[in-house]
Amino acid sequence: MSFLNHLINGVSLGSVYAIIALGYTMVYGIAKMLNFAHGDIIMVGAYICFFAVSSFGLPPLVGILLAVLVCTALGILIERLAYKPLRAAPSLAVLITAIGMSYFLQNAAQLLWSSNPKVFPSVFGDSAIHLFNGEMTVRVATLVTIATCIVIMVALTLFTGKTKMGKAMRACSEDKGAAQLMGINVNLTISVTFAIGSALAAIAGVLLCSAYPTLQPTTGSMPGIKAFTAAVFGGIGSIPGALLGGVLLGIIEILSSAYISTELSNAIVFAVLIVILLVKPTGLLGKKIREKV
């Protein structure tokens, strides 16, 4: 029963990583850049929901919607101000800008909300389901997290495959120059991608802090790095790869922490990533791209 309980918790944590990893994988797939400020948007979303619920007494659902709206606007603003002027710049310049934006968001949060950790109230309550005569306990928040991840993955897959904007995203992912020649607004498509990724980051921030209720300006740093690891693990640029990488990463982390060592769990996660990339450099579901010379 304890192993099954750890497995469910691992899938729940991995679902959060998968939702965050979607932001990385979508932006990289279309704009070919790594938005390392993505992890800090998680933190902003969690803070917005926290103050909406605890300070203004709004219902949790309204707090989540407000966090989504603020993070969506923030994602678009970051893309317009920081990344759009560097569209034709070398990748190193974009990477340094992304790291700088990450530190800017962390320090801005520290100035606005102080560095004191805050206890995040679970938006799903503390209710749990008891199975097998009480030998196994599953929190409702865990089930909601897994269900939310599944719904988001299905919705995003349908969006990219069936809608006009989704097809524009796929076209830009293949070749931005050719897409622009076909009449696709590449700048708008990239902005929409940032908006979707930032909205998902807000949801992930609320889910993460509901499971691990400590909120501070650096809350999104390590989950952001792990979600990026999950995106690379599954094959960056692939939506199913983000899901697979996130879930596997969450399971490995929880089982390592439970059966090996809490202190070594992070090291084991990154060691597994190194092994996977040595065997399959493009990730589990990544595709090899041949360049014509």
C-alpha angles and dihedrals in degrees: 000000000000091000091050090048091051090047092054091047089050092052089048093051090043090053089059090049089049093053091050092044090057089068091053095044096046094048092045093045093054108024096027091226136114112236101205089175087070093090091056092053085063088059093048091051092051092050092050091051091044095055093039091057103032102034103030098030094232120159113267093246091055089048091053092048091049090050090050092051094047094046092046090054090044092051092051091046093050091049093049097045104033110023109027094066088054096053092119096030124111115275092246091061091051091048093052090048091052092051090047091051089051092055090044092056092046094051093043089053090049091053093045101040104015126239095269112119114246127208107240112216112228109248089210098050125232098285118134140184118238117211135182094025093311096308091116126042123191119186118227088230089061093053092045090052093052092045092048091053092051093048092048093049093049093045092048093048090051091045095053093043104040111027129077093237091047091053089048088054091052091048092051089048091057098043125344093193094053091043091054091050088054091057100263116145099232095185092053091047092053091047091052089049091054090047093053093045092049092048090052089048090057091053091047091050092055092046092047095049091045088059096038104028102201117108125188137139092272095048094109098046103084096033087050092053091046091049089051087050089051091051091052090042093056095036118281112247093034120104094202087046090057090053094047094044093047096049094045091047092051092049093048092049096049095043092046091050092047101043107022116024137319091216093051098044094095092046090051091051093054092041089057089050091053091050092049092049091048090054098036112015095189093055130251097301099019121123127225113243117208116208120211113227 
